[in-house]
Amino acid sequence: MDLFQQQMNRKDEHVGHANQQYRATSAPEFVETRFVHHPFTTVDVADVSLQTELAGLTFDVPFFINAITGGSPLTTALNQRLAILARETGMAMATGSMSIAMKFPESAQSFKVIRQENPNGILFANLGAHYDAEAAKRAVELIEANAIQIHVNRAQELVMPEGDRVFSNWLKNIEEIVKSSAVPVIVKEVGFGFSREAIAQLESIGVAAIDISGTGGTNFAKIENGRRKEDKLDFLEDWGQTTLTSLMEAQRKPHPNHRFRRCEDANGHGQMLRAWSQPCRIIW
């Protein structure tokens, strides 16, 4: 089996394993979270708009189809269907990793189909942080992208049998991409969350936005562990921060004694994230 076929098979395996993780309910952290109600507002219903601005772009709705897949015949069909869905709903869409198209141009149609089906939509290209600025430019041009996502997935790579083992150049690569890119650069995790230190590092090099992508959705450590034939790495399947923890990490004014807090009511039920000045039983 040649390398191209191996990579296409890997793409299909990812889809198969991800389907097994599907659940109809939200992650517990979101279910337990309660919004703080305020009875007064200066905004009328007529003033409410779903339009959202992010990274210098304007979105019709505050939702988008995040990076999923691409590179094989199966995933080409999936991308086509997703592109039609994005077009009909007005949502933006990100491609899956375009790494395979950088190595094997014959797989490019798997990503081009997204722009073909959605000629006027907002599209994000997607590459790993091990790629340089020239590759990022090629990825953007391939689908006429409005922005590019650079994904950071060290935990996934470590569990992946054929994964990368060199990570020391990632931040420098991202910095060079930011400097040379004609479109906004968004850095995203793939389900392991962000620390405040990493967020600060990315802010310092001028990325347009950060997709914190914490645990609770697709678990790529579990996917890659499922692909391993031997030397299973089960202990990494619960690695990382949740999305809510990552949001707290992103706050600029941390509690002096705690990086983040989880609050429970008097009976030990539920979760409420409050301002640092609010009283809270600290259990994390």
Buried (B, 14 or more C-beta within 10 A) or exposed (E): EEEBEEBBEBBBBBBEBBEEEEEEEEBEBEEBBEEEEEEEEEEEEEEEEEEBEBBEBEBBEEEBBBBBBBBBEBBBEBBBEBBBBBBEBEBBBBBBBBBBBBEBEEBBBBBBBBBEBBEEBBBBBBBBBBBBBEBBBBBBEBBEBBBBBBBBBBBBBBBBEEEBEEBEEBBEBBBBBBEEBEBBBBBBBBBBBBBBEBBEBBEEBEBBBBBBBBBBBBBBBBBBBBBEEEEEBEEBBEBBBBBBBBBBBBBEEBBEEEEBBBBBEEEEEEBBBEEBEEEBEEEE
